[in-house]
Each structure stands twice: as C-alpha cells, then as structure tokens.
Amino acid sequence: MIEYFDEPMQYPQDHWWWHLDKIVEKSYPQELLPEYLRVVYEKALKGEIRLIYDSYQSELIKSWVLFCEFPDDLRYYASAPALLETREEIHQQGLDDEEDVQIADLMLIEVVLQKGADPSDLFDDPQKYPFDHWWWHLEKIGEKTYPVQLLPEYLRNIYLKNK
C-alpha cells in the first residue's frame, strides 16, 4: 500500500514496478517478477549481489556522477564543499570501487588536470581531510604536486599522463 495525496492506494501485486521498496528489501515474491529480472533477484536473495537502486548508496552515486558533469567554470565548482562531502560519504560507505564512482572520479580528475581547482584553506586540517583522500586536495592535483602513490590505481595513469 502506498500513500499518495493522503489517500491509500492499492497497486496490483503483479505490477512489480510499484513495489520497488519490497524488491530492495528482498520481500517481493520472486515468481511475480518477469523472467529477465528473476535471475538478478535470485542472486540478490542469495547475497551474491547487492540491490542498491532507490537506496541511500545509489543516491550518493547518482549525486556524485551528476556533480562530475561540470559546468564551464570549474575552478570554484571542483572545490565546492558539497561536492567533496558527497565523495567523502561515498568513501565512508565503501563505494569507491563502484564503476559509476570511478568513471565520475576520472571525469573530475581530467577536468582538474586541464583547468585546475581554486585553492581552499578549508581543507588544511589533516585530521578532518586526510591527505590520502585525494578529493580534498584537488588544488594539488591540478598543480600536479599531489603524490601519485596516494591516488587509486585507476586514477594514476591519467595523472601521470598529464604531469
């Protein structure tokens, strides 16, 4: 049952798209899914894959990808605290290895290497902004003074290529 404009509505159980919350919770009856989704759902039920769609983690990744599709004026944007807090939360959630995160990271680094990032004294506290969390040090990456060994492997080639 879904509340819509304060009026309870019933959606047919076999219309799976109205029950994404139950799918993510893994409480939706598998036999009601179309065949092409059953395989994925079965793997999720066995714990072989995670269902992160419509979850907090998925929203973090979507936000990061959207943030990394930059406007023309990047220098200020790349050092915006909201952008970097999102990337920090992705790291805290253990999502660094997600393909979409890594693609967005590559887009960010490529643009920062080409256009730089505004300097910020906000990120000087090594306790709050560890040096090995590269996203807090985009200015140094843009200046090509950031230690390459602290970058994840997937970012090293683009950094070295532009150094």
HELIX and SHEET records of a PDB file:
HELIX    1   1 TRP A   16  HIS A   19  5                                   4    
HELIX    2   2 LEU A   20  GLU A   25  1                                   6    
HELIX    3   3 GLN A   30  LEU A   32  5                                   3    
HELIX    4   4 GLU A   35  LEU A   45  1                                  11    
HELIX    5   5 TYR A   56  PHE A   67  1                                  12    
HELIX    6   6 LEU A   74  TYR A   77  1                                   4    
HELIX    7   7 PRO A   81  GLN A   92  1                                  12    
HELIX    8   8 GLU A   99  LYS A  115  1                                  17    
HELIX    9   9 ASP A  121  PHE A  123  5                                   3    
HELIX   10  10 TRP A  134  HIS A  137  5                                   4    
HELIX   11  11 LEU A  138  GLU A  143  1                                   6    
HELIX   12  12 VAL A  148  LEU A  150  5                                   3    
HELIX   13  13 GLU A  153  LYS A  161  1                                   9    
SHEET    1   A 2 ILE A   2  TYR A   4  0                                        
SHEET    2   A 2 GLU A   7  MET A   9 -1                                        
END                                                                             
